[in-house]
Each structure stands twice: as C-alpha cells, then as structure tokens.
Amino acid sequence: MPHAPPLGALLRRYSAGSALTCDPVDQGLLNRGYRLCTTRGRSFLKHHFDPETAAPEAIARQHRATQRLADLGVPVAPPLPARDGRTVAVIGGHAYALHPWIEGRHRHGAQLTTAQCARLGALLGVVHASLERVMPVGRAARAQRATPASSLAADPVVTFAVIDDLLARVRRHRPADSFDELARHRLLERRALLEQHLGRRPQQGGPVGWVHGDFHPFNLLYRGDAPAAIVDWDRLGVKPRAEEAVRAAAIFFVRPAGTLDLPKVRAYARAYRRTAGATPSELAAAVHRVWWERLNDFWMLRWHYERGDTRADPQFPAASALVVWWTREYDAVCDAFAG
C-alpha cells in the first residue's frame, strides 16, 4: 500500500484494538484517508499532509471546533482521543487523526430535491452561526475582521501574465491532446472576458466570520436523505461568510454543461440567509466577488501544466464553462442568491 500509515505505532496510542484492514479512501485531493477496521470496530484514519494545514496546532484547533459544534448538535465527526487525551498523533514527522467511521454517501445537487437544497443551505447557515458562538475571536481574528486579506480581489494584471504563461505551456505540450485544445480555447476566451470587464473589479469583502473553508459535496456525507456529517475542516478560518455560501452553491449546483440550477440555488440561498442572518445585499456582493474570483482563477490548469497533477482535470470542462455562462447570466444568478 503506497504511503501506508504506521498502524502499529498509531494504534498503540489509542484504545482501538489491532488492525485487521486499512484501505485508502479514494475521494479527496489534499489529504490521505483510510478506512481502518480493527478488532474493536471501524474508524477513519486521516493523514494530514497538506503543508498549508498540517501543523499540529492548526489540526488541534479544527478538532476543538468540531467537538464544540457536535455539542450544539451540528452533524460533524469529532476526532477520537488517544490514551493521553490528545487528538493529533505525530509520528515520523507526519500528523494523523482518528475519527469515527460515518456510514454514508456524497450527494451532488442534481441528486437533491428542492426541499433538500433548502435543507443544505440551512445547514451551512447553522454552521456559520454556530461557529460564531463557539470559536474565540483572538487578536489575529480581530485583525482579519478589520482588514481581511480576502478583501483584496484578484488583480487582472497578474491574471493576464498567468494566462500568457499557461498558453505557452499549452503550446509546448507534446503530444497535443483534447485537454490542450479545450485549455487553449478557455484561456483565450477568459482573456477576452477580462478585457471586457476590467472595470468591475470588486473593492471590499463582506462581513467575515469563522467558516468551514471547503464546503462541497465530497465534504458532506448523507445517510438516506439527511446530512450525517460535515467532514474535512482543514480550511477552517476567518473569511467572508457569504462568499463560502456562494462558492459552495457553484459546486453543488453546477450542471455538466457549465450552468447553475437556479431554482435550486434560490431555495438553498433563502434558507442560508434565514439561518445565517445574512442580508440579500450581502449575498449579492458575495456573488460579485466569487464571480470575479472565478474569472481570474486557473488553479485546475496550473495543477495540470505546472505540477503535472491531473486529478482535477475531470472538473475543468464544467467549471470553465460556468465562468462564461455566469458572466452572461449575471443578473439572473444575483437574483437567485439575493431574491
């Protein structure tokens, strides 16, 4: 098994029995997870290896947050404590955590009824409102609330340079394939859109607070029709709350052709606004900022051409088409979120 975790050393720290099987969980881009079966039951073993989020202190903060949310009744899967009470095990310079195994499945927006979309929006609103209750606003968070770094919208001058670099990489790629063809088309198209909309760069971010940071279908497990657990809290942080709601909707409700299911977005957004206490104008501003972010973002192509990492390639056709459609249907998208 590649990247096999040190099961013997890990299980000695827990009252978890002896390992029977340890199978990798395929879904997820930035962390390694395993379905661990021991003589005392099943659990989820997470190997935190993303350099941006794998510091033990940051992981412990995530763990405290999920335990506090669980105490409020939010569907999460707090980590299991080791014999010494700690929830992070550092072995050989690598950080691990053990969580209860949650039986469930991931569901995309196309698999949700309109009522279930409203329940999804309400759930995210509850998460934001609950985090506001349980997370301390320390010095760093207060500073971020005053002048959040996320208030600096993408600079199109930088984006044009990225586009030029990616176009050069596409031209050099041999043998050329259908992905190269689509990438070139979208890069040229995006450059023209940016030139057309240069005057619409947003100025200031909206109200900030603690957010999950990566709320999307692969980080939410359903048992039947009900959400069973929100997982993967690595991106927990203080950021504009409404923007997380918009980003999540743009992932949950995007169709294969790169359009949004606006009736479902509307049900989701109304429920989110109600439970999070967000105003329509806050959501409208978030729509504008996330649209601009998407217009300037090429992370999937950068993974492909700069890192040789193709894991996000299947998402690129719909995601890149969405930016174009969103620009054309801007007013309708705003109305769905704020109407």
C-alpha positions in Angstrom: 0.0 0.0 0.0 1.6 3.4 -1.0 2.1 5.9 1.8 1.0 3.2 4.3 0.4 4.8 7.8 2.4 3.4 10.8 -0.5 1.4 12.1 1.3 -0.3 14.9 2.6 2.9 16.4 -0.7 4.7 15.9 -2.9 2.1 17.5 -0.7 1.8 20.5 -1.6 5.4 21.2 -5.4 4.6 21.1 -7.6 2.0 22.7 -8.6 0.9 19.2 -7.6 -2.8 19.2 -5.4 -4.4 16.5 -5.6 -3.6 12.8 -7.5 -6.0 10.5 -7.7 -4.0 7.3 -6.7 -0.5 6.2 -8.0 0.6 2.8 -7.3 4.0 1.2 -10.3 6.2 0.6 -10.0 7.5 -3.0 -12.0 10.7 -2.8 -10.3 13.9 -1.8 -7.4 15.9 -3.4 -5.3 17.3 -0.5 -5.3 14.6 2.2 -5.0 10.9 2.5 -7.7 9.0 4.3 -8.1 5.3 5.2 -11.0 3.1 6.2 -9.5 1.3 9.2 -11.0 -1.9 10.6 -9.7 -3.2 13.9 -10.7 -5.8 16.4 -12.8 -3.1 18.1 -14.6 -1.7 15.1 -14.2 0.7 12.2 -12.8 4.2 12.1 -11.5 6.8 9.6 -7.8 7.4 9.8 -6.7 10.8 8.3 -3.1 11.6 7.3 -2.7 15.4 7.3 0.0 16.1 4.7 -1.1 19.4 3.0 1.8 21.7 4.2 -0.6 24.6 4.5 -2.9 23.0 7.1 -0.9 20.1 8.6 0.6 21.9 11.6 -0.5 20.1 14.8 -1.7 23.3 16.4 -4.0 24.0 13.4 -5.3 20.5 13.4 -6.0 20.6 17.2 -7.9 23.9 16.6 -10.1 22.1 14.0 -10.7 19.3 16.4 -11.8 21.7 19.2 -14.2 23.4 16.8 -15.8 20.2 15.6 -16.3 18.9 19.2 -17.9 22.2 20.2 -20.1 22.0 17.1 -21.1 18.5 17.9 -22.1 19.6 21.4 -24.5 22.0 19.7 -26.0 19.3 17.6 -24.3 20.1 14.3 -23.6 16.9 12.2 -19.8 16.5 12.4 -17.4 13.7 13.3 -15.1 14.9 16.0 -11.8 13.1 16.4 -11.3 10.2 18.9 -8.9 11.0 21.7 -5.8 8.9 22.2 -4.8 7.4 25.6 -3.2 10.7 26.6 -6.2 12.7 25.6 -4.7 14.2 22.5 -6.4 14.1 19.2 -3.3 14.6 16.9 -0.7 11.9 16.7 2.7 13.0 15.2 4.8 10.0 14.1 7.9 10.3 12.0 7.1 13.9 11.3 3.7 13.1 10.0 0.4 14.1 11.6 -2.5 11.7 11.9 -6.0 11.7 13.5 -8.6 9.0 14.1 -12.3 9.7 13.6 -15.4 7.6 14.0 -16.4 5.9 10.7 -19.5 7.6 9.3 -21.6 5.4 7.1 -23.0 7.5 4.3 -22.6 8.8 0.7 -21.9 12.0 -1.0 -24.7 13.7 -3.0 -24.4 16.3 -5.7 -27.1 19.0 -6.1 -28.6 17.1 -9.0 -29.5 14.3 -6.5 -31.2 16.7 -4.1 -34.9 17.8 -4.2 -35.7 21.5 -3.9 -36.6 20.9 -0.3 -33.3 19.1 0.3 -31.4 22.1 -1.3 -33.1 24.4 1.2 -32.0 22.0 4.0 -28.5 22.2 2.7 -28.5 26.0 2.7 -29.9 26.0 6.2 -27.2 23.6 7.3 -24.4 25.9 6.1 -26.1 28.8 7.8 -26.3 26.9 11.0 -22.6 26.1 10.7 -21.7 29.7 10.3 -23.9 30.8 13.1 -22.7 28.1 15.4 -19.0 28.8 14.7 -19.7 32.4 15.7 -20.8 31.0 19.1 -18.1 28.5 19.8 -14.9 30.0 18.2 -12.9 32.6 20.1 -12.2 35.9 18.3 -8.5 36.3 19.2 -6.1 39.0 18.2 -5.4 37.6 14.7 -9.1 37.0 14.0 -9.9 40.6 15.1 -7.3 42.0 12.8 -8.6 39.9 10.0 -12.1 41.1 10.7 -10.9 44.7 10.4 -8.9 44.3 7.2 -9.4 40.7 5.9 -6.7 39.7 3.4 -9.5 38.2 1.3 -10.8 41.8 0.7 -8.0 42.1 -1.9 -9.7 41.0 -5.1 -7.7 39.3 -7.9 -5.5 41.7 -9.9 -6.2 41.3 -13.6 -2.7 42.4 -14.5 -1.4 39.3 -12.7 -4.1 37.2 -14.3 -3.1 38.3 -17.8 0.5 37.2 -17.0 -0.8 33.8 -15.8 -2.8 33.4 -19.0 0.2 34.1 -21.2 2.3 31.6 -19.2 -0.3 28.9 -19.4 -0.8 29.5 -23.2 2.9 29.0 -23.7 2.8 25.8 -21.7 -0.1 24.5 -23.7 1.8 25.2 -26.9 4.8 23.3 -25.7 2.9 20.3 -24.6 3.5 17.2 -26.8 1.7 15.3 -28.0 -1.1 17.8 -28.0 -4.5 16.3 -26.9 -8.1 17.3 -26.4 -7.4 18.8 -23.0 -4.8 21.1 -24.5 -7.4 22.2 -27.1 -10.0 23.0 -24.5 -7.5 24.7 -22.3 -6.3 27.0 -25.1 -9.9 27.9 -26.1 -10.8 28.7 -22.5 -7.7 30.8 -21.8 -8.2 32.9 -24.9 -11.9 33.2 -24.1 -11.2 34.2 -20.5 -8.7 36.9 -21.6 -11.3 38.5 -23.8 -13.8 38.4 -20.9 -11.4 40.0 -18.5 -10.6 42.8 -21.0 -14.3 43.4 -21.4 -15.0 43.6 -17.6 -11.8 45.2 -16.2 -13.9 48.0 -14.6 -15.9 45.5 -12.5 -13.1 44.5 -10.1 -14.7 44.4 -6.6 -13.3 46.6 -3.8 -14.1 45.3 -0.4 -15.1 42.0 1.1 -18.3 41.4 3.0 -18.7 40.6 6.7 -16.3 37.9 7.9 -16.6 35.1 10.4 -15.4 31.6 11.0 -16.2 29.3 8.1 -15.7 25.7 7.2 -13.5 26.8 4.3 -14.1 23.9 1.9 -17.8 23.1 1.9 -18.6 20.9 -1.2 -20.2 17.5 -2.0 -17.2 15.4 -1.1 -17.0 17.0 2.4 -20.6 16.2 3.3 -21.9 12.7 4.0 -25.6 11.8 3.7 -27.4 8.9 5.4 -30.5 8.5 3.4 -32.0 11.9 2.8 -30.4 13.6 5.8 -26.9 15.1 6.2 -24.9 12.7 8.5 -21.6 14.6 8.9 -19.6 17.5 7.5 -16.0 16.4 7.2 -12.6 17.8 6.4 -12.2 21.0 8.4 -8.7 21.7 7.3 -9.6 25.1 5.8 -11.4 26.4 8.9 -10.7 30.1 9.1 -12.0 33.6 9.4 -13.2 34.7 5.9 -16.3 36.3 4.3 -19.1 34.0 5.2 -21.5 34.7 2.3 -18.7 34.0 -0.2 -18.4 30.5 1.2 -22.2 30.1 0.6 -21.8 31.2 -3.0 -18.8 29.1 -3.7 -20.5 26.0 -2.3 -23.6 26.6 -4.4 -21.4 26.9 -7.5 -20.0 23.4 -6.8 -23.2 21.7 -5.6 -25.5 23.1 -8.3 -23.3 23.3 -11.4 -24.6 21.1 -14.3 -22.3 19.2 -16.7 -22.7 21.8 -19.4 -21.5 24.6 -17.0 -24.8 26.2 -15.9 -26.3 26.6 -12.5 -29.6 25.1 -11.4 -31.0 28.4 -10.4 -34.3 27.2 -8.8 -32.3 25.0 -6.5 -29.8 27.8 -5.8 -32.7 30.1 -4.9 -34.1 27.6 -2.3 -30.6 27.0 -0.9 -29.8 30.7 -0.7 -33.1 31.7 1.0 -32.6 29.0 3.7 -29.0 30.1 4.2 -29.9 33.7 4.6 -32.5 32.9 7.2 -30.3 30.7 9.4 -27.1 32.7 9.0 -28.8 36.1 9.4 -27.3 37.2 6.1 -28.9 40.0 4.1 -29.8 39.9 0.4 -27.3 42.7 -0.3 -24.6 40.6 1.4 -25.3 37.7 -0.9 -25.4 39.9 -3.9 -22.0 41.3 -3.1 -20.6 37.8 -2.5 -21.9 36.7 -5.9 -20.0 39.5 -7.5 -16.8 38.7 -5.7 -16.9 35.0 -6.3 -17.7 35.7 -10.0 -14.6 37.9 -10.2 -12.6 35.2 -8.4 -13.7 32.6 -10.9 -13.0 34.9 -13.8 -9.4 35.2 -12.6 -8.8 31.7 -11.3 -6.9 29.0 -13.2 -6.0 26.5 -10.4 -7.0 23.5 -12.4 -4.9 24.4 -15.3 -2.0 25.3 -13.1 -2.2 21.9 -11.4 -2.2 20.3 -14.9 0.6 22.2 -16.6 2.8 23.4 -13.7 2.6 20.4 -11.4 1.7 17.6 -13.8 -1.2 16.8 -11.4 -4.3 15.7 -13.4 -6.6 14.9 -10.5 -8.8 18.0 -11.1 -9.0 17.5 -14.9 -12.5 16.0 -14.9 -13.8 19.1 -13.2 -12.4 21.5 -15.7 -14.9 21.4 -18.6 -17.9 22.3 -16.4 -16.0 24.7 -14.2 -14.5 26.7 -17.1 -17.9 26.8 -18.9 -19.6 28.1 -15.8 -17.5 31.3 -15.8 -18.7 32.1 -19.3 -22.3 31.3 -18.5 -22.2 33.2 -15.2 -20.9 36.3 -16.9 -23.7 36.1 -19.5 -26.4 35.4 -16.9 -25.0 37.6 -14.2 -28.3 39.3 -13.2 -30.2 36.0 -13.1 -27.5 34.5 -10.8 -27.6 37.5 -8.5 -31.4 37.3 -8.3 -31.3 33.6 -7.4 -29.0 34.3 -4.5 -30.5 37.5 -3.2 -34.1 37.5 -4.5 
